[in-house]
Amino acid sequence: MTSSARQIPFRYYVGYSLVALTRLLRRVLDQIRRVVALPEQLALIIWTPREIARSSKANWDSCSYVRGYARLDQWLDAREFALVERYFSKSGSVLNLACGAGREVLLLGRRGMSVIACDWSPGMIAEARRRAQDAKLPARFAVADLMQDLPYAENAFDYLYLSGYGYLFPRWRRVRFLRQAHLVLKPGGVFIIAFPPAREDPGIPAGPSEWLFMRLRRWAPFNRAYEPGDRCVGGTLVHYFRSAELAGEFQEAEFLVKEWLWDEGYAVLVKL
């Protein structure tokens, strides 16, 4: 036995074993989470698109969800703040799409911008309005569903901000929304949009479960609109994007991508 081996204390091997055990348990827990999530994911095959929307809206507009969202939803993160500072001037008009409980409204309003905000949830709009009034910010609010027509005139805004693009589905509705956003944005206007990126195999965002779902869809008579990247999270549909998929949607709506922050899940679009 070498002198270096004799100098290693027994407690080192105990500690190393504990680290290895922790890594193993994490892998096991990751697999358990995948299995536990499967029944909820199957709801996307069983429900029709209208039933998926009903489930999502029921969660989003509940009093407990609104209160919890308002309590946790207090500020922009550093990346969001940096994008707003870089691309939005303090004198412009901005439409905050899917504003939720008013997180972005507070930041944009405090910068001196003219803010109009919309969300499909009356409960979220009421909370956002209350918070803006408490902060003495003159923001205006409206109940509007992004999957329907936007109630605003053409070329009405200098800027658009949306932090929940992944909640729109299916693809044709997202492209329809983007085209409407293009209409209400002024030429040269900037659109900051946040999305959830697919972080696994770009061809199969969820691995074997995605492969299974795409084959089940052939026999499921309900949700023919199911797409690779669709996920059910707490009864709410979230779509996770591949880069080529998202770039195609932006291009189809005639937006130019000025900046990609793919890993962080942001894009900066411009209307030419």
C-alpha positions as CSV (number, residue, x, y, z in Angstrom):
1,M,0.0,0.0,0.0
2,T,1.4,3.4,-1.0
3,S,1.9,6.2,1.6
4,S,-0.7,8.4,-0.3
5,A,-3.4,5.6,0.1
6,R,-2.6,5.2,3.8
7,Q,-3.2,8.9,4.3
8,I,-6.8,8.9,3.1
9,P,-9.0,8.7,6.1
10,F,-12.0,6.3,6.3
11,R,-14.4,9.2,6.6
12,Y,-13.4,10.2,3.0
13,Y,-14.8,6.9,1.7
14,V,-17.9,7.3,3.8
15,G,-18.5,10.8,2.4
16,Y,-17.8,9.7,-1.2
17,S,-20.4,6.9,-0.8
18,L,-23.0,9.3,0.5
19,V,-22.4,11.5,-2.6
20,A,-22.7,8.5,-4.9
21,L,-25.9,7.4,-3.2
22,T,-27.4,10.9,-3.5
23,R,-26.7,10.9,-7.3
24,L,-28.3,7.5,-7.6
25,L,-31.4,8.6,-5.7
26,R,-31.7,11.7,-7.9
27,R,-31.8,9.5,-11.0
28,V,-34.4,7.2,-9.5
29,L,-36.5,10.2,-8.4
30,D,-36.3,11.7,-11.9
31,Q,-37.7,8.4,-13.4
32,I,-40.4,8.3,-10.7
33,R,-41.5,11.8,-11.6
34,R,-41.8,10.8,-15.3
35,V,-44.0,7.8,-14.4
36,V,-46.2,9.8,-12.1
37,A,-46.7,12.5,-14.7
38,L,-47.9,10.1,-17.4
39,P,-51.6,9.8,-16.3
40,E,-51.9,13.6,-16.4
41,Q,-50.3,13.7,-19.8
42,L,-52.8,11.2,-21.1
43,A,-55.5,13.8,-20.4
44,L,-54.2,15.6,-23.5
45,I,-55.2,12.6,-25.6
46,I,-58.6,12.1,-23.9
47,W,-59.7,15.7,-23.8
48,T,-60.7,17.7,-26.9
49,P,-58.9,21.1,-27.4
50,R,-62.0,22.9,-26.0
51,E,-61.9,20.7,-22.9
52,I,-58.2,21.4,-22.5
53,A,-58.9,25.1,-22.7
54,R,-61.7,24.8,-20.1
55,S,-59.4,23.0,-17.6
56,S,-56.7,25.6,-18.1
57,K,-59.0,28.5,-17.6
58,A,-60.7,27.0,-14.6
59,N,-57.3,26.8,-12.8
60,W,-56.2,30.3,-13.9
61,D,-59.3,32.1,-12.8
62,S,-59.7,30.5,-9.4
63,C,-59.5,32.8,-6.4
64,S,-56.7,30.7,-4.8
65,Y,-54.7,30.7,-7.9
66,V,-55.1,34.5,-8.4
67,R,-54.0,35.1,-4.8
68,G,-51.1,32.7,-5.0
69,Y,-49.9,34.1,-8.3
70,A,-50.1,37.7,-7.0
71,R,-48.1,36.8,-3.9
72,L,-45.3,35.1,-5.8
73,D,-45.4,37.2,-9.0
74,Q,-43.7,40.3,-7.7
75,W,-40.8,41.2,-10.0
76,L,-39.2,40.5,-13.3
77,D,-36.0,38.5,-13.3
78,A,-32.7,40.0,-14.4
79,R,-33.0,38.8,-18.0
80,E,-36.5,40.3,-18.5
81,F,-35.4,43.5,-16.9
82,A,-32.3,43.8,-19.1
83,L,-34.4,43.2,-22.3
84,V,-36.9,45.9,-21.3
85,E,-34.2,48.3,-20.5
86,R,-32.4,47.6,-23.8
87,Y,-35.4,47.6,-26.2
88,F,-38.2,49.7,-24.6
89,S,-37.9,53.4,-24.4
90,K,-39.5,55.2,-21.4
91,S,-41.9,57.3,-23.6
92,G,-43.5,54.6,-25.7
93,S,-46.9,52.8,-25.5
94,V,-46.9,49.1,-24.6
95,L,-49.5,46.4,-24.7
96,N,-48.8,43.8,-22.0
97,L,-50.5,40.6,-23.3
98,A,-51.7,37.9,-20.9
99,C,-50.7,40.2,-18.0
100,G,-51.8,37.9,-15.2
101,A,-51.8,39.6,-11.8
102,G,-49.8,42.6,-13.1
103,R,-46.2,41.7,-12.7
104,E,-45.0,43.3,-15.9
105,V,-47.5,46.1,-15.6
106,L,-45.8,47.4,-12.5
107,L,-42.3,47.4,-14.0
108,L,-43.4,49.0,-17.3
109,G,-45.6,51.6,-15.6
110,R,-42.9,52.6,-13.1
111,R,-40.6,53.3,-16.1
112,G,-43.1,55.9,-17.2
113,M,-44.5,54.0,-20.2
114,S,-48.1,54.2,-21.3
115,V,-49.4,50.7,-20.4
116,I,-52.4,48.8,-21.6
117,A,-52.8,45.3,-20.3
118,C,-55.1,42.4,-21.1
119,D,-55.7,38.9,-19.9
120,W,-58.6,36.5,-20.5
121,S,-59.1,36.0,-16.7
122,P,-61.4,38.5,-15.0
123,G,-59.9,37.5,-11.7
124,M,-56.4,38.2,-12.8
125,I,-57.4,41.5,-14.4
126,A,-59.1,42.6,-11.1
127,E,-55.9,41.8,-9.2
128,A,-53.7,43.5,-11.7
129,R,-55.9,46.6,-11.6
130,R,-55.8,46.7,-7.8
131,R,-52.0,46.5,-7.7
132,A,-51.6,49.2,-10.3
133,Q,-54.0,51.5,-8.3
134,D,-52.1,50.8,-5.1
135,A,-48.9,51.8,-6.9
136,K,-50.7,54.9,-8.4
137,L,-49.9,53.8,-11.9
138,P,-52.3,54.9,-14.7
139,A,-52.4,51.6,-16.5
140,R,-55.5,50.5,-18.4
141,F,-56.9,47.0,-18.4
142,A,-59.2,44.8,-20.5
143,V,-60.4,41.2,-20.5
144,A,-59.3,39.7,-23.8
145,D,-58.5,36.1,-24.9
146,L,-55.4,35.9,-27.0
147,M,-56.9,33.0,-28.9
148,Q,-59.7,35.3,-30.1
149,D,-59.5,38.7,-31.8
150,L,-57.4,41.4,-30.1
151,P,-59.7,44.4,-29.4
152,Y,-57.1,47.0,-30.5
153,A,-56.6,49.2,-33.6
154,E,-53.9,48.6,-36.2
155,N,-50.5,50.2,-35.5
156,A,-51.6,51.2,-32.0
157,F,-48.5,50.3,-29.9
158,D,-44.8,50.9,-29.9
159,Y,-44.1,47.7,-28.0
160,L,-45.6,44.4,-27.0
161,Y,-44.7,42.1,-24.1
162,L,-45.9,38.5,-23.6
163,S,-44.4,36.1,-21.0
164,G,-46.8,33.2,-21.7
165,Y,-46.5,32.1,-25.3
166,G,-46.4,28.5,-24.4
167,Y,-50.0,28.6,-23.1
168,L,-51.4,29.2,-26.7
169,F,-52.4,26.1,-28.7
170,P,-52.5,24.6,-31.2
171,R,-50.0,25.9,-33.8
172,W,-52.6,27.6,-36.1
173,R,-54.0,29.6,-33.2
174,R,-50.5,30.7,-32.2
175,V,-49.8,31.9,-35.7
176,R,-53.2,33.6,-35.8
177,F,-52.3,35.4,-32.6
178,L,-48.9,36.5,-33.9
179,R,-50.5,37.9,-37.0
180,Q,-52.9,40.0,-34.9
181,A,-50.0,41.1,-32.7
182,H,-48.2,42.1,-35.9
183,L,-51.2,44.2,-36.9
184,V,-51.5,46.2,-33.6
185,L,-47.8,46.9,-33.4
186,K,-46.4,49.9,-35.2
187,P,-43.8,49.5,-38.0
188,G,-40.4,49.3,-36.4
189,G,-42.1,48.2,-33.1
190,V,-40.5,45.6,-30.8
191,F,-42.2,42.5,-29.3
192,I,-40.5,40.8,-26.4
193,I,-41.9,37.3,-26.1
194,A,-41.1,34.5,-23.6
195,F,-41.5,30.8,-24.3
196,P,-40.6,27.4,-22.8
197,P,-37.9,25.8,-24.8
198,A,-37.7,22.0,-25.3
199,R,-34.5,20.9,-23.5
200,E,-34.3,17.3,-24.6
201,D,-33.9,15.6,-27.9
202,P,-35.0,18.4,-30.4
203,G,-36.9,15.8,-32.5
204,I,-38.7,14.2,-29.5
205,P,-39.0,16.8,-26.7
206,A,-40.2,14.2,-24.1
207,G,-38.4,11.1,-25.3
208,P,-40.3,7.8,-25.2
209,S,-43.5,9.3,-23.8
210,E,-43.7,11.7,-26.8
211,W,-43.2,8.7,-29.2
212,L,-46.0,6.9,-27.3
213,F,-48.4,9.8,-27.4
214,M,-48.0,10.5,-31.1
215,R,-49.0,6.9,-31.8
216,L,-51.9,6.9,-29.4
217,R,-53.2,10.0,-31.2
218,R,-53.9,7.8,-34.3
219,W,-56.6,6.0,-32.4
220,A,-57.8,8.7,-30.0
221,P,-60.8,10.4,-31.6
222,F,-60.7,13.5,-29.4
223,N,-57.5,15.6,-29.5
224,R,-56.3,15.4,-33.1
225,A,-54.6,18.7,-32.5
226,Y,-52.0,17.2,-30.1
227,E,-48.5,18.3,-31.1
228,P,-45.0,17.2,-30.1
229,G,-44.1,19.4,-27.2
230,D,-47.6,19.6,-25.6
231,R,-47.5,19.0,-21.9
232,C,-50.2,19.0,-19.1
233,V,-48.9,20.7,-16.0
234,G,-51.4,20.8,-13.1
235,G,-54.3,20.6,-15.6
236,T,-52.9,23.4,-17.7
237,L,-51.6,22.8,-21.2
238,V,-48.1,24.2,-21.9
239,H,-46.3,23.8,-25.2
240,Y,-42.5,23.4,-25.2
241,F,-40.9,24.6,-28.4
242,R,-38.1,23.4,-30.6
243,S,-36.0,26.2,-32.2
244,A,-37.0,25.5,-35.8
245,E,-40.7,25.2,-34.9
246,L,-40.7,28.6,-33.2
247,A,-38.6,30.3,-35.9
248,G,-41.2,29.1,-38.4
249,E,-44.1,30.5,-36.5
250,F,-42.4,33.9,-36.2
251,Q,-41.6,33.9,-39.9
252,E,-45.1,32.9,-40.9
253,A,-46.4,36.0,-39.0
254,E,-43.8,38.2,-40.8
255,F,-41.8,39.1,-37.7
256,L,-38.0,39.5,-37.8
257,V,-36.1,38.0,-35.0
258,K,-33.8,40.7,-33.6
259,E,-32.4,38.6,-30.8
260,W,-32.6,35.0,-29.6
261,L,-32.0,34.0,-26.0
262,W,-32.9,30.4,-26.5
263,D,-31.6,28.9,-23.3
264,E,-33.4,31.5,-21.2
265,G,-36.6,31.2,-23.3
266,Y,-36.9,34.7,-24.8
267,A,-37.0,36.2,-28.3
268,V,-37.1,39.9,-29.4
269,L,-39.1,40.4,-32.5
270,V,-39.4,43.4,-34.8
271,K,-42.2,44.5,-37.2
272,L,-40.6,45.8,-40.4
